[in-house]
Amino acid sequence: MEFKSTEHQHIRYNPLKDEWVLVSPHRCLRPWSGQTEAAPEDQPPDPNNPLRAGALRSSGKRNPDYTSTYVFPNDFPALLEDVPEPPEPEHPLFQSAPAKGTCRVMCFHPDSTMTIPLMKVEEIEEVIDEWINQLNELGQRYTWVQIFENKGAIMGCSNPHPHCQIWASSFLPNEPRIKDRCQSEYYAKYGNSLLVDYLKQELKLKERIVLKNSEWVAIVPYWAVWPYETMLLPLNGAPQRLTDLNPAQKKGLAEIMKQLNTKYDNLFECSFPYSMGWHG
């Protein structure tokens, strides 16, 4: 029997994380008897929404009447800057280490009903500009700055207002730590960037490309784990992080973010929930 990747089980290697992923396409043939959801009814904006412009938050602080992006310290942060440090471990199997940092909330837009697919390209560019500002500022003081958005209640988002989180930490979290090591090892072995080489192959194969413009491409990674997982990669100049983007790359990123999220919404006929994060 001839092997067909779309029919027969196999494992695929993820070179970014040095791990193998089980792929079992034949399981898609099993009957579906699971739950389906009707589209939720539109709800009026919550007048007590703490992220809206001018709102009084639980901390007692009031948001300004912002008209674009707005960043403020998270009132319930996972990381604090001034905390006691754990003692030295008494046994190698019970280790702990200091973890310090800061957490911020960034509102994308003053309108609580807005999402990235509904925003203008220029408004998304303003979001990208503020991401860059935050990376530049916090990157001076912290080992890692993680920008991420959880959208939708099913993804654990506690507020539908368009916003993301910015966590800056004194340590390198597991995922970027592993990806950094794997990319460094690839560069040492082959003399090229892992993601640049990978993108060249994907552009040649044209099997997993979802969207492409003059500056960016959205692809389903060969090693994808999540349903409908996509990865955004730059096409030109190989910028290493968001702070390296030139004006054309920022505009192209805003355009492809809007287009990709619009396609998710249209495919599922709802405001599609997701988790989005940036690694640089």
Contacts in CASP RR format, 6 or more apart in sequence:
PFRMAT RR
TARGET T0000
AUTHOR 0000-0000-0000
METHOD contacts of the structure
MODEL  1
MEFKSTEHQHIRYNPLKDEWVLVSPHRCLRPWSGQTEAAPEDQPPDPNNP
LRAGALRSSGKRNPDYTSTYVFPNDFPALLEDVPEPPEPEHPLFQSAPAK
GTCRVMCFHPDSTMTIPLMKVEEIEEVIDEWINQLNELGQRYTWVQIFEN
KGAIMGCSNPHPHCQIWASSFLPNEPRIKDRCQSEYYAKYGNSLLVDYLK
QELKLKERIVLKNSEWVAIVPYWAVWPYETMLLPLNGAPQRLTDLNPAQK
KGLAEIMKQLNTKYDNLFECSFPYSMGWHG
3 10 0 8 1.000
5 23 0 8 1.000
5 25 0 8 1.000
6 25 0 8 1.000
7 25 0 8 1.000
7 26 0 8 1.000
8 25 0 8 1.000
8 26 0 8 1.000
9 22 0 8 1.000
9 23 0 8 1.000
9 24 0 8 1.000
9 25 0 8 1.000
9 26 0 8 1.000
10 23 0 8 1.000
11 20 0 8 1.000
11 21 0 8 1.000
11 22 0 8 1.000
11 23 0 8 1.000
12 20 0 8 1.000
12 21 0 8 1.000
12 23 0 8 1.000
12 222 0 8 1.000
12 223 0 8 1.000
13 19 0 8 1.000
13 20 0 8 1.000
13 21 0 8 1.000
13 223 0 8 1.000
14 20 0 8 1.000
14 21 0 8 1.000
14 221 0 8 1.000
14 223 0 8 1.000
15 182 0 8 1.000
15 186 0 8 1.000
15 194 0 8 1.000
15 198 0 8 1.000
15 223 0 8 1.000
16 178 0 8 1.000
16 179 0 8 1.000
16 182 0 8 1.000
16 183 0 8 1.000
16 194 0 8 1.000
16 195 0 8 1.000
16 223 0 8 1.000
17 175 0 8 1.000
17 178 0 8 1.000
17 179 0 8 1.000
17 182 0 8 1.000
18 178 0 8 1.000
18 181 0 8 1.000
18 182 0 8 1.000
21 223 0 8 1.000
21 224 0 8 1.000
21 225 0 8 1.000
39 269 0 8 1.000
39 270 0 8 1.000
40 270 0 8 1.000
45 52 0 8 1.000
45 112 0 8 1.000
45 113 0 8 1.000
46 112 0 8 1.000
48 55 0 8 1.000
49 55 0 8 1.000
49 112 0 8 1.000
49 159 0 8 1.000
49 161 0 8 1.000
50 56 0 8 1.000
50 57 0 8 1.000
50 58 0 8 1.000
50 63 0 8 1.000
50 75 0 8 1.000
50 159 0 8 1.000
51 63 0 8 1.000
51 105 0 8 1.000
51 107 0 8 1.000
51 112 0 8 1.000
51 159 0 8 1.000
51 161 0 8 1.000
51 163 0 8 1.000
52 63 0 8 1.000
52 110 0 8 1.000
52 112 0 8 1.000
52 161 0 8 1.000
53 63 0 8 1.000
53 64 0 8 1.000
53 65 0 8 1.000
53 66 0 8 1.000
53 67 0 8 1.000
53 70 0 8 1.000
53 110 0 8 1.000
54 62 0 8 1.000
54 63 0 8 1.000
54 64 0 8 1.000
54 65 0 8 1.000
54 66 0 8 1.000
55 62 0 8 1.000
55 63 0 8 1.000
56 62 0 8 1.000
56 63 0 8 1.000
57 63 0 8 1.000
57 75 0 8 1.000
58 75 0 8 1.000
59 75 0 8 1.000
61 72 0 8 1.000
61 75 0 8 1.000
63 70 0 8 1.000
63 72 0 8 1.000
64 70 0 8 1.000
65 110 0 8 1.000
66 107 0 8 1.000
66 110 0 8 1.000
67 110 0 8 1.000
68 109 0 8 1.000
68 110 0 8 1.000
68 123 0 8 1.000
68 126 0 8 1.000
69 106 0 8 1.000
69 107 0 8 1.000
69 108 0 8 1.000
69 109 0 8 1.000
69 126 0 8 1.000
69 127 0 8 1.000
69 130 0 8 1.000
70 106 0 8 1.000
70 107 0 8 1.000
70 110 0 8 1.000
71 104 0 8 1.000
71 105 0 8 1.000
71 106 0 8 1.000
71 107 0 8 1.000
71 130 0 8 1.000
71 134 0 8 1.000
71 166 0 8 1.000
72 104 0 8 1.000
72 105 0 8 1.000
73 102 0 8 1.000
73 103 0 8 1.000
73 104 0 8 1.000
73 105 0 8 1.000
74 103 0 8 1.000
74 104 0 8 1.000
74 105 0 8 1.000
74 165 0 8 1.000
77 102 0 8 1.000
77 103 0 8 1.000
78 103 0 8 1.000
78 167 0 8 1.000
79 99 0 8 1.000
79 100 0 8 1.000
79 101 0 8 1.000
79 102 0 8 1.000
79 103 0 8 1.000
79 167 0 8 1.000
79 168 0 8 1.000
79 169 0 8 1.000
80 100 0 8 1.000
80 101 0 8 1.000
80 102 0 8 1.000
81 100 0 8 1.000
81 101 0 8 1.000
81 102 0 8 1.000
82 100 0 8 1.000
83 100 0 8 1.000
85 98 0 8 1.000
86 96 0 8 1.000
86 97 0 8 1.000
86 98 0 8 1.000
89 95 0 8 1.000
89 96 0 8 1.000
97 171 0 8 1.000
98 170 0 8 1.000
98 171 0 8 1.000
99 169 0 8 1.000
99 170 0 8 1.000
99 171 0 8 1.000
100 169 0 8 1.000
100 170 0 8 1.000
101 142 0 8 1.000
101 167 0 8 1.000
101 168 0 8 1.000
101 169 0 8 1.000
101 170 0 8 1.000
102 138 0 8 1.000
102 142 0 8 1.000
102 167 0 8 1.000
102 168 0 8 1.000
103 165 0 8 1.000
103 166 0 8 1.000
103 167 0 8 1.000
103 168 0 8 1.000
104 134 0 8 1.000
104 165 0 8 1.000
104 166 0 8 1.000
104 167 0 8 1.000
104 168 0 8 1.000
105 163 0 8 1.000
105 164 0 8 1.000
105 165 0 8 1.000
105 166 0 8 1.000
106 127 0 8 1.000
106 130 0 8 1.000
106 131 0 8 1.000
106 134 0 8 1.000
106 163 0 8 1.000
106 164 0 8 1.000
106 165 0 8 1.000
106 166 0 8 1.000
107 161 0 8 1.000
107 162 0 8 1.000
107 163 0 8 1.000
108 114 0 8 1.000
108 116 0 8 1.000
108 119 0 8 1.000
108 123 0 8 1.000
108 124 0 8 1.000
108 127 0 8 1.000
108 162 0 8 1.000
108 163 0 8 1.000
108 164 0 8 1.000
109 119 0 8 1.000
109 123 0 8 1.000
109 162 0 8 1.000
111 162 0 8 1.000
112 160 0 8 1.000
112 161 0 8 1.000
112 162 0 8 1.000
114 162 0 8 1.000
115 151 0 8 1.000
115 162 0 8 1.000
115 261 0 8 1.000
115 265 0 8 1.000
115 271 0 8 1.000
116 124 0 8 1.000
116 162 0 8 1.000
116 257 0 8 1.000
116 258 0 8 1.000
116 261 0 8 1.000
117 258 0 8 1.000
117 261 0 8 1.000
117 262 0 8 1.000
117 264 0 8 1.000
117 265 0 8 1.000
117 271 0 8 1.000
119 127 0 8 1.000
119 162 0 8 1.000
119 258 0 8 1.000
121 251 0 8 1.000
121 254 0 8 1.000
121 255 0 8 1.000
121 258 0 8 1.000
122 254 0 8 1.000
124 254 0 8 1.000
124 257 0 8 1.000
124 258 0 8 1.000
125 250 0 8 1.000
125 251 0 8 1.000
125 254 0 8 1.000
127 254 0 8 1.000
128 242 0 8 1.000
128 245 0 8 1.000
128 250 0 8 1.000
128 253 0 8 1.000
128 254 0 8 1.000
129 250 0 8 1.000
131 147 0 8 1.000
131 166 0 8 1.000
131 242 0 8 1.000
131 278 0 8 1.000
132 242 0 8 1.000
132 243 0 8 1.000
132 245 0 8 1.000
134 145 0 8 1.000
134 147 0 8 1.000
134 166 0 8 1.000
135 145 0 8 1.000
135 147 0 8 1.000
135 241 0 8 1.000
135 242 0 8 1.000
135 243 0 8 1.000
136 243 0 8 1.000
138 145 0 8 1.000
138 166 0 8 1.000
138 168 0 8 1.000
139 145 0 8 1.000
139 168 0 8 1.000
141 168 0 8 1.000
142 168 0 8 1.000
142 169 0 8 1.000
142 170 0 8 1.000
143 169 0 8 1.000
143 170 0 8 1.000
143 171 0 8 1.000
143 172 0 8 1.000
144 168 0 8 1.000
144 169 0 8 1.000
144 171 0 8 1.000
144 172 0 8 1.000
144 173 0 8 1.000
144 176 0 8 1.000
145 166 0 8 1.000
145 167 0 8 1.000
145 168 0 8 1.000
145 169 0 8 1.000
146 165 0 8 1.000
146 166 0 8 1.000
146 167 0 8 1.000
146 168 0 8 1.000
146 169 0 8 1.000
146 173 0 8 1.000
146 176 0 8 1.000
146 277 0 8 1.000
146 278 0 8 1.000
147 164 0 8 1.000
147 165 0 8 1.000
147 166 0 8 1.000
147 242 0 8 1.000
147 277 0 8 1.000
147 278 0 8 1.000
148 164 0 8 1.000
148 165 0 8 1.000
148 167 0 8 1.000
148 275 0 8 1.000
148 276 0 8 1.000
148 277 0 8 1.000
148 278 0 8 1.000
149 163 0 8 1.000
149 164 0 8 1.000
149 165 0 8 1.000
149 274 0 8 1.000
149 275 0 8 1.000
149 276 0 8 1.000
149 277 0 8 1.000
150 156 0 8 1.000
150 157 0 8 1.000
150 165 0 8 1.000
150 274 0 8 1.000
150 275 0 8 1.000
151 157 0 8 1.000
151 271 0 8 1.000
151 272 0 8 1.000
151 273 0 8 1.000
151 274 0 8 1.000
151 275 0 8 1.000
151 276 0 8 1.000
152 160 0 8 1.000
152 271 0 8 1.000
152 273 0 8 1.000
153 160 0 8 1.000
153 273 0 8 1.000
154 273 0 8 1.000
155 273 0 8 1.000
155 274 0 8 1.000
155 275 0 8 1.000
157 273 0 8 1.000
164 276 0 8 1.000
172 180 0 8 1.000
175 279 0 8 1.000
176 279 0 8 1.000
176 280 0 8 1.000
179 279 0 8 1.000
182 194 0 8 1.000
183 193 0 8 1.000
183 194 0 8 1.000
183 195 0 8 1.000
186 192 0 8 1.000
186 193 0 8 1.000
186 194 0 8 1.000
186 197 0 8 1.000
187 193 0 8 1.000
187 194 0 8 1.000
190 197 0 8 1.000
193 238 0 8 1.000
195 233 0 8 1.000
195 238 0 8 1.000
196 238 0 8 1.000
198 222 0 8 1.000
199 217 0 8 1.000
199 219 0 8 1.000
199 233 0 8 1.000
199 235 0 8 1.000
202 208 0 8 1.000
202 209 0 8 1.000
202 217 0 8 1.000
202 219 0 8 1.000
202 222 0 8 1.000
203 209 0 8 1.000
203 217 0 8 1.000
208 219 0 8 1.000
208 220 0 8 1.000
208 221 0 8 1.000
208 222 0 8 1.000
209 217 0 8 1.000
209 218 0 8 1.000
209 219 0 8 1.000
210 218 0 8 1.000
210 219 0 8 1.000
210 220 0 8 1.000
210 230 0 8 1.000
210 260 0 8 1.000
210 263 0 8 1.000
211 217 0 8 1.000
211 218 0 8 1.000
211 256 0 8 1.000
211 259 0 8 1.000
211 260 0 8 1.000
211 263 0 8 1.000
212 218 0 8 1.000
212 235 0 8 1.000
213 252 0 8 1.000
213 255 0 8 1.000
213 256 0 8 1.000
213 259 0 8 1.000
214 235 0 8 1.000
214 248 0 8 1.000
214 252 0 8 1.000
215 234 0 8 1.000
215 235 0 8 1.000
215 236 0 8 1.000
215 248 0 8 1.000
215 249 0 8 1.000
215 251 0 8 1.000
215 252 0 8 1.000
215 253 0 8 1.000
215 256 0 8 1.000
216 232 0 8 1.000
216 233 0 8 1.000
216 234 0 8 1.000
216 235 0 8 1.000
216 249 0 8 1.000
216 252 0 8 1.000
216 253 0 8 1.000
216 256 0 8 1.000
217 232 0 8 1.000
217 233 0 8 1.000
217 235 0 8 1.000
218 230 0 8 1.000
218 231 0 8 1.000
218 232 0 8 1.000
218 256 0 8 1.000
218 260 0 8 1.000
219 230 0 8 1.000
219 231 0 8 1.000
219 233 0 8 1.000
220 229 0 8 1.000
220 230 0 8 1.000
220 231 0 8 1.000
221 229 0 8 1.000
221 230 0 8 1.000
221 231 0 8 1.000
228 264 0 8 1.000
230 260 0 8 1.000
232 253 0 8 1.000
232 256 0 8 1.000
232 257 0 8 1.000
232 260 0 8 1.000
234 245 0 8 1.000
234 249 0 8 1.000
236 249 0 8 1.000
239 245 0 8 1.000
239 246 0 8 1.000
239 249 0 8 1.000
240 280 0 8 1.000
241 280 0 8 1.000
242 278 0 8 1.000
242 280 0 8 1.000
245 253 0 8 1.000
261 272 0 8 1.000
261 274 0 8 1.000
264 272 0 8 1.000
264 274 0 8 1.000
265 271 0 8 1.000
265 272 0 8 1.000
END
